[in-house]
Amino acid sequence: MATVTTTALACLLAGAALAGCGTGEDKSAGDLLDEANATMRKLDSVTVDITNRTTSGTVTSHLVTDLDSRCRSKTEMPGGGALEQIRLGETDYVRPNRAYLRKWKKTPGATGEQKLWVKTPVDPAGSGDGLTSCERPFDSFGTAKKGGSTRVGGTKAVELIVTDKADKEGTYTFYVAGEGEPYLLKTVYKNGAQHTTTSFSTFDEPLDVRAPKAGEVLSTPGGSR
């Protein structure tokens, strides 16, 4: 531990251009992934876009979050169903569209578009009914190895390929920024029946998540206006 600390201090004082000072090229895949996850956990805000393709169809979601208790999301499902959500602390505002109510909530009588938001307390049991948590785990797992170099959205990136004994059929590819802050730019998960791409952007941008206007909110027995 003392040797690692001494080396890090020497590199900090002398500059990273010196040989042996831990540039991205000589760091292990595990170290790069740990560094990226640590950087992501420190963010005050981030945008997350997910596309999940399975044999049942494609589900997409767009999430803007502070990674804690304030976020806004929209999830779109096969057949045109969509669910919007705003979470502010202990309160959820939820707005499903007509196709979602018909298919996912088994409400065949839904004939008009739902323009009002439903205000309810956050369910401490988790993300039931398709609701999204503002939090995201950025944790390392499995065995990582380096892939090639590429670009993600114009940013130079390093591919890190991760396999996990708990999921023998699946492979994860993490794309970590190779310039500037070591952000996690994208992850791709593949197995025989699923292909999920998660993209991260707008790091630490001002977060504009607020409650709907009072006239746009429908009260429910479990909540208040």
Buried (B, 14 or more C-beta within 10 A) or exposed (E): EEEEEEEEEEBEEEEEEEEEBEEBEEBEBBBBBBBBBEBBEEBEBBBBBBBBBEEEEEBBBBBBBBBEBBBBBBBBBEEEBBBBBBBBEEBBBBBBBBBBBBBBBEEEEBEEEBEEBBBBEBEEEEEEEBBBBBEBEBEBBBEBEBBEEBEBEEBBBBBBBBBEEEBEEBBBBBBBBBEEEBBBBBBBBBBEEBBBBBBBBEBEEEBEBEEBEEEEBBEEEEBEE
